Amino acid sequence: AETAFRCRSEAAALFHVPGEDNVVFTFNATHALNIAVKTLVRPGDSVVVSGYEHNAVMRPLYGIGNVQIKTAPGILFDQQSVIADFARAITPEVRAVFCTHVSNVFGFVLPIREIAALCRSRGVPLVIDASQSAGVLELDVSRLPCLAAVCMPGHKALYGPMGTGLLLALDDRLASRPLMAGGTGSLSESMNQPDFLPDAQESGTPNVPGIAGLAAGIRFVRSVGAANIAAHERKLVRELARALEANERLEVFSHPSQTGVLSVRVKGVPAEQAAAQLADAGIAVRAGLHCAPLAHRTAGTEETGTVRLSFSFYSTPGQAEQAAEAFKLVKKL
């Protein structure tokens, strides 16, 4: 209990959550997003999503059935076009809005603050997928009106173990429909699941070793500073993007504001082939649609996918240079 409380306290401080009880432990961001989707959305509802959502949002929405899903696509790296599309899409019948903070494919930072203001003006709850931003970008939930939930994994920029995640539950409804019921260590005499957070959404034996590791990761982020982590990642991404843009065989999806994710296409070479050759050269990348076909549809890369490179606070300029050199050797097999 003490280990869990320390982790809740660290997370509440990092994200300015009103109370530790609003911090719910999950297995990953997908688990957290399923709780949010299946609590806030019912068959027959209308919802709005950004044009860059991961399947962790889209599949639960489709799985509910009979949900009208409206997309606010915007243009890649154009925040104003995203705001305009959300303003058009959030009509009176909309019951919830889902928006990723950062595209996991392109590192595009979506205008969360402006989208939250739109949601507030129209009385619609907002759910943020912070899988790519938590621990990198400032995320002060107290400054985001109409925010119902923020979902994130522990293993990415929070530097925790795999198999950990957080749901920042800021809407009382998130205690009303438990995704899973069972023992919580509270109200044991009742056959009904507790109706208060975090107990309502935390059943069974918790992953205490993972939670301890997650607490250590969050302490690391707080000590270094998310702004410093973001500056380091952005510097490396810009350096690599400039080097790759000099190669006429490459299409590089870059922008000065993007975070530590860079997508590339090699002309005439399938993304999977390019990734395999880069792996042989010691460069670990991911290829294809990255579980986010909607983002590729929005950006016009759905047929080919991309090769994606990801950076962290521990990535080095030398690694970026090595990646740039490895791309010169990629060829059609």
Salt bridges, closest charged atoms under 4 A:
GLU2 OE2 - ARG6 NH1 2.95
GLU10 OE1 - ARG222 NH1 2.87
ASP85 OD1 - ARG88 NH2 2.30
GLU93 OE2 - LYS70 NZ 3.35
GLU138 OE2 - ARG143 NH1 3.57
ASP171 OD2 - ARG173 NH2 2.80
GLU202 OE2 - ARG8 NH1 2.87
GLU239 OE2 - LYS235 NZ 2.66
GLU251 OE1 - ARG265 NH2 2.78
GLU302 OE2 - ARG297 NE 3.26
GLU325 OE2 - LYS328 NZ 2.96
